[in-house]
Amino acid sequence: MVQSDHFSKRLDVVRKRFASSLEGKISDTYAELPCMSDAGANAVDAVANAYRRIHGICGVGRTVGFAATGRAAKTVEDVLIGAYRGGRGLAATEMARLEQTLGFLAAAAQTELRSTSTPSTPIAKGE
């Protein structure tokens, strides 16, 4: 019973850390959108940064109880992975899809953040 209590406390710490960084990661990805175009000079770096950021949400989200957020992050990751692996920026169709899936991720995160009673502010596009 003591081990279970210790595990629960540690998991709660991880959940809170994840929740407190989630909005910032989504906002940072929105902020980098203009740089991810295949025509941009820094597109490869911007795509790589976004991919790593979103990949972290995929991996941790589901594990700590943010299942919908983890699934939504996976759809964003799916948009980024081709360009990330190819060392290139995003094509116009990928950019449009990224904006759409990022919106779904923001909505899922907001819903789950509210349900966990973690104080948060709305994630707005471009913040």
C-alpha positions as CSV (number, residue, x, y, z in Angstrom):
1,M,0.0,0.0,0.0
2,V,2.9,2.4,0.7
3,Q,4.4,1.7,-2.7
4,S,1.0,2.4,-4.4
5,D,0.7,5.7,-2.6
6,H,4.3,6.6,-3.5
7,F,3.6,5.8,-7.2
8,S,0.4,7.8,-7.2
9,K,2.2,10.8,-5.8
10,R,4.9,10.5,-8.4
11,L,2.4,10.1,-11.2
12,D,0.5,13.1,-10.0
13,V,3.7,15.2,-10.1
14,V,4.3,14.0,-13.7
15,R,0.7,14.8,-14.7
16,K,1.0,18.3,-13.2
17,R,4.3,18.9,-15.0
18,F,2.8,17.7,-18.3
19,A,-0.3,19.8,-17.8
20,S,1.6,22.9,-17.0
21,S,3.8,22.7,-20.1
22,L,1.1,21.6,-22.6
23,E,-0.4,25.0,-23.4
24,G,3.1,26.4,-24.0
25,K,4.1,23.6,-26.3
26,I,0.9,24.1,-28.4
27,S,1.4,27.9,-28.5
28,D,5.0,27.5,-29.4
29,T,4.0,25.3,-32.3
30,Y,1.4,27.8,-33.5
31,A,4.1,30.5,-33.3
32,E,6.4,28.5,-35.5
33,L,3.9,27.9,-38.2
34,P,5.0,30.7,-40.5
35,C,8.6,29.3,-40.4
36,M,7.6,25.8,-41.4
37,S,6.8,26.5,-45.1
38,D,9.0,24.7,-47.5
39,A,10.0,28.1,-48.9
40,G,11.3,29.4,-45.6
41,A,15.0,29.5,-44.8
42,N,14.5,28.0,-41.3
43,A,11.8,25.6,-42.3
44,V,13.8,22.4,-41.6
45,D,14.7,23.6,-38.0
46,A,11.1,24.8,-37.3
47,V,9.7,21.4,-38.5
48,A,12.2,19.5,-36.4
49,N,11.4,21.6,-33.3
50,A,7.7,21.1,-33.8
51,Y,8.0,17.4,-34.4
52,R,10.0,16.8,-31.2
53,R,7.7,19.0,-29.2
54,I,4.6,17.2,-30.5
55,H,6.2,13.8,-30.3
56,G,6.8,14.4,-26.6
57,I,3.1,15.2,-26.1
58,C,2.2,11.9,-27.9
59,G,4.4,9.8,-25.7
60,V,3.6,11.3,-22.4
61,G,0.0,12.3,-22.8
62,R,-1.6,8.9,-23.0
63,T,0.7,7.6,-20.3
64,V,-0.4,10.2,-17.7
65,G,-4.1,10.1,-18.5
66,F,-4.4,12.7,-21.2
67,A,-5.7,10.1,-23.8
68,A,-7.6,12.5,-26.1
69,T,-4.7,14.9,-26.1
70,G,-2.2,12.1,-26.9
71,R,-4.4,10.9,-29.8
72,A,-4.8,14.4,-31.2
73,A,-1.0,15.0,-30.9
74,K,-0.5,11.8,-32.9
75,T,-2.5,13.3,-35.8
76,V,-0.3,16.4,-35.7
77,E,2.8,14.2,-35.6
78,D,1.5,12.3,-38.6
79,V,1.5,15.6,-40.6
80,L,5.0,16.5,-39.5
81,I,6.8,13.2,-39.8
82,G,7.3,13.1,-43.5
83,A,8.9,16.5,-43.6
84,Y,10.9,15.8,-40.5
85,R,12.3,12.6,-41.8
86,G,12.9,14.2,-45.2
87,G,14.7,17.2,-43.8
88,R,12.4,19.6,-45.5
89,G,9.8,22.2,-44.8
90,L,6.1,21.6,-45.2
91,A,4.2,21.9,-48.5
92,A,1.1,24.0,-48.7
93,T,-1.3,21.1,-48.2
94,E,0.7,19.9,-45.2
95,M,0.6,23.4,-43.7
96,A,-3.2,23.5,-44.1
97,R,-3.5,20.0,-42.5
98,L,-1.1,21.0,-39.7
99,E,-3.2,24.1,-38.8
100,Q,-6.3,21.9,-38.7
101,T,-4.9,19.1,-36.6
102,L,-3.2,21.6,-34.3
103,G,-6.6,23.1,-33.7
104,F,-8.0,19.7,-32.8
105,L,-5.0,19.2,-30.4
106,A,-5.6,22.6,-28.7
107,A,-9.3,21.7,-28.2
108,A,-8.6,18.3,-26.8
109,A,-6.0,19.7,-24.5
110,Q,-8.3,22.4,-23.2
111,T,-11.0,19.9,-22.5
112,E,-8.7,17.6,-20.6
113,L,-7.0,20.4,-18.7
114,R,-10.4,21.6,-17.5
115,S,-11.5,18.1,-16.5
116,T,-8.3,17.7,-14.4
117,S,-9.0,20.9,-12.5
118,T,-5.6,22.3,-13.5
119,P,-5.8,26.0,-13.8
120,S,-5.3,27.1,-17.4
121,T,-6.0,29.7,-19.9
122,P,-7.4,29.2,-23.3
123,I,-5.0,28.2,-26.0
124,A,-5.5,30.7,-28.8
125,K,-4.2,30.4,-32.3
126,G,-1.0,32.2,-32.7
127,E,-0.4,32.9,-29.0
